[in-house]
Amino acid sequence: MTKSSASSIRGTKTRRKTDNNNIGIWIVGISAAIVLVVVLAVALSNRTASIAAEVPDLPAEWLVGTTMGDPEAPVTIQAWEDFMCPACRQWTSTVEPQLIDQYIKTGQVRLEFHQFPLSIHAPGADMGAMASLCANDQGAFWPYHNRLFPAQDQGQAGFTIDALVRYADELGLDSRALMECMSSLKYRDQVTASGNEALSLGLNATPSVIVNGTKMTNPFDMNEMKALIDSALAASGS
């Protein structure tokens, strides 16, 4: 073997060794990146569940079923909503917290959530409505309610049976019980009846908000809401 041939062979081996080292480093780097993505995904999922699980700091007896507030409160507010309605999501994240801080925590107002799934959002809106009532069977209507609105980001895919059961898992509920509840269509008639009641009241949009029997012109107008609440409180002598 000539010196040039030996040198060529040694160079080839050196390049192969270098290439193998580079490939190894690349694989390790990719693996680390994958692990990081998985960790971030899990953290984000846990964060979503944590946010969704948050409920108002109220006495347990003030969070009963689909109602929130002192059962003896002089003013009752009905919120007729659709879980796939973007405006309802906005109302829940902007107006409802003010309502809770200013009137519900003080025992002056009780909030009632009423199902009003619109046909334009079918079938997801109906699925979400039924699932929320199935979650209510486990005493978790409000945490589940808070989890459903962000599911709008996924469109109808966020309201399939698999997705709805997954949210139950995220919140630590009995997902099998929720699946059985959904599969039996336990609350289909109740959701339909609630929608029909909304129509009988002349409601044609969500959210529709009624304060002690008076429908708000603009459910996002806190001045109008305060005026209606204060008027009702005055009438009750509170």
C-alpha positions in Angstrom: 0.0 0.0 0.0 1.4 3.4 -0.9 1.7 6.2 1.5 -0.8 8.2 -0.4 -3.3 5.3 -0.3 -2.8 4.9 3.5 -3.2 8.6 4.0 -6.4 8.5 1.9 -7.8 5.7 4.0 -6.9 7.4 7.3 -8.6 10.6 6.0 -11.7 8.7 5.1 -11.9 7.0 8.5 -11.4 10.4 10.1 -14.2 12.0 8.1 -16.5 9.0 8.9 -15.7 9.4 12.6 -16.4 13.1 12.5 -19.6 12.5 10.5 -20.7 9.9 13.1 -19.9 12.3 15.9 -21.9 15.1 14.2 -24.8 12.7 13.6 -24.7 11.7 17.3 -24.7 15.3 18.4 -27.6 16.1 16.0 -29.6 13.1 17.3 -29.0 14.2 20.9 -30.0 17.8 20.1 -33.2 16.6 18.4 -34.0 14.3 21.3 -33.5 17.2 23.7 -35.7 19.4 21.6 -38.5 16.8 21.6 -38.3 16.3 25.3 -38.5 20.1 25.8 -41.6 20.3 23.5 -43.3 17.5 25.5 -42.5 19.1 28.8 -43.8 22.5 27.6 -47.0 20.8 26.2 -47.6 19.0 29.5 -47.0 22.3 31.4 -49.3 24.2 29.2 -52.0 21.5 29.5 -51.7 21.6 33.3 -51.8 25.4 33.2 -55.0 25.3 31.1 -56.6 22.9 33.5 -55.5 25.0 36.5 -57.0 28.2 35.0 -60.2 26.3 34.0 -60.6 24.9 37.6 -60.6 28.3 39.2 -64.0 29.3 40.6 -65.1 32.4 42.6 -64.1 32.5 46.2 -67.6 32.0 47.5 -69.1 29.8 50.3 -69.8 26.3 49.0 -73.5 26.7 49.6 -73.4 29.6 47.2 -72.2 27.5 44.4 -75.1 25.1 43.8 -75.7 23.5 40.4 -75.9 26.2 37.7 -76.4 29.0 40.2 -73.9 31.3 41.9 -74.5 33.5 44.9 -76.5 33.7 48.1 -79.8 31.7 47.6 -81.5 34.5 49.6 -80.1 37.3 47.5 -82.8 40.0 46.7 -81.7 40.2 43.0 -81.5 37.4 40.5 -79.7 37.7 37.2 -80.3 35.1 34.5 -77.6 34.7 31.9 -78.8 32.8 28.8 -75.7 31.5 27.1 -74.2 29.3 24.4 -70.8 27.7 25.1 -69.8 28.2 21.5 -70.8 31.8 21.4 -67.7 34.2 21.3 -69.8 37.0 22.8 -70.7 34.7 25.7 -67.0 33.9 26.3 -66.3 37.6 26.3 -69.1 38.4 28.7 -67.9 35.6 31.0 -64.4 36.9 31.1 -65.1 40.6 31.3 -68.6 41.3 32.8 -69.1 38.3 35.1 -66.0 39.0 37.2 -67.2 42.5 37.9 -70.6 41.2 38.8 -69.1 38.7 41.1 -66.8 41.2 42.9 -69.3 44.0 43.2 -72.6 42.2 43.8 -72.4 38.4 44.2 -69.7 38.4 46.9 -71.7 40.9 48.9 -74.8 38.6 48.9 -76.9 41.1 46.9 -77.1 39.1 43.6 -77.5 35.5 42.6 -76.5 34.5 39.1 -78.3 31.8 37.2 -76.8 30.2 34.1 -79.3 29.1 31.5 -78.6 26.9 28.5 -79.4 28.5 25.2 -77.4 26.6 22.5 -78.0 28.3 19.1 -78.7 26.2 16.0 -75.9 28.0 14.1 -73.4 26.4 16.6 -74.8 22.9 16.3 -73.9 20.2 17.2 -71.1 21.5 19.4 -73.2 23.9 21.4 -75.7 21.2 22.3 -72.9 18.8 23.2 -71.3 21.4 25.4 -74.6 22.2 27.2 -75.3 18.5 27.9 -71.7 17.9 29.1 -71.8 20.9 31.5 -74.9 19.4 33.1 -73.2 16.0 33.2 -70.4 17.7 35.0 -72.9 19.3 37.3 -73.9 15.7 38.4 -70.4 15.7 40.0 -70.8 19.1 41.6 -68.5 20.7 39.0 -70.7 22.8 36.8 -68.7 26.1 37.2 -65.2 24.6 36.7 -66.4 22.8 33.7 -68.2 25.9 32.5 -64.9 27.8 32.7 -63.1 25.1 30.7 -65.7 25.0 27.9 -65.4 28.6 26.7 -61.7 28.3 25.8 -62.5 25.2 23.8 -64.0 27.6 21.2 -60.5 28.0 19.8 -60.8 24.5 18.4 -64.2 25.1 16.7 -66.5 22.0 16.6 -63.4 19.8 17.3 -63.4 21.3 20.8 -66.9 19.9 21.5 -66.6 16.3 20.4 -67.4 13.6 22.9 -63.7 12.8 23.2 -62.8 16.4 23.8 -65.5 16.8 26.4 -64.4 13.7 28.3 -60.8 14.9 28.2 -61.8 18.2 29.9 -63.4 16.1 32.7 -60.0 14.3 33.1 -58.2 17.6 33.2 -60.5 18.8 36.0 -60.1 15.6 38.0 -63.7 14.4 37.4 -64.9 10.9 36.8 -64.6 10.9 33.0 -66.2 7.5 32.7 -69.3 8.8 34.5 -69.4 11.8 32.2 -69.0 9.6 29.1 -71.9 7.4 30.3 -74.0 10.5 31.0 -73.3 11.9 27.5 -73.9 8.5 25.8 -77.3 8.2 27.4 -78.3 11.7 26.3 -79.5 12.2 29.8 -79.9 16.0 29.5 -80.9 16.3 25.8 -84.5 17.0 26.6 -83.6 19.5 29.4 -81.3 21.4 27.1 -84.0 21.5 24.4 -86.5 22.7 26.9 -84.2 25.4 28.1 -83.7 26.7 24.5 -87.4 26.7 23.9 -88.0 28.6 27.2 -85.5 31.2 26.0 -87.4 31.6 22.7 -90.7 31.9 24.6 -89.2 34.8 26.6 -88.5 36.5 23.3 -84.7 36.0 23.5 -83.0 35.7 20.1 -79.3 36.2 20.9 -76.6 35.2 23.3 -75.7 36.3 25.8 -79.1 37.5 26.9 -79.1 38.9 30.4 -82.2 39.4 32.5 -82.1 41.3 35.8 -85.0 40.6 38.1 -87.3 40.1 35.1 -86.0 43.0 33.1 -84.0 42.1 29.9 -80.9 44.2 29.4 -80.6 46.2 26.2 -76.8 45.7 26.2 -75.5 42.9 28.5 -72.0 44.4 28.2 -73.1 47.8 29.6 -72.1 47.8 33.3 -73.8 51.2 33.8 -77.1 49.7 32.6 -76.6 46.6 34.8 -75.8 48.6 37.9 -78.8 50.8 37.4 -81.1 47.7 37.1 -79.5 46.0 40.1 -79.6 49.1 42.3 -83.2 49.8 41.3 -84.1 46.2 42.2 -82.2 46.5 45.5 -84.0 49.7 46.4 -87.4 48.1 45.6 -86.6 45.2 47.8 -85.5 47.5 50.6 -82.0 46.2 50.6 
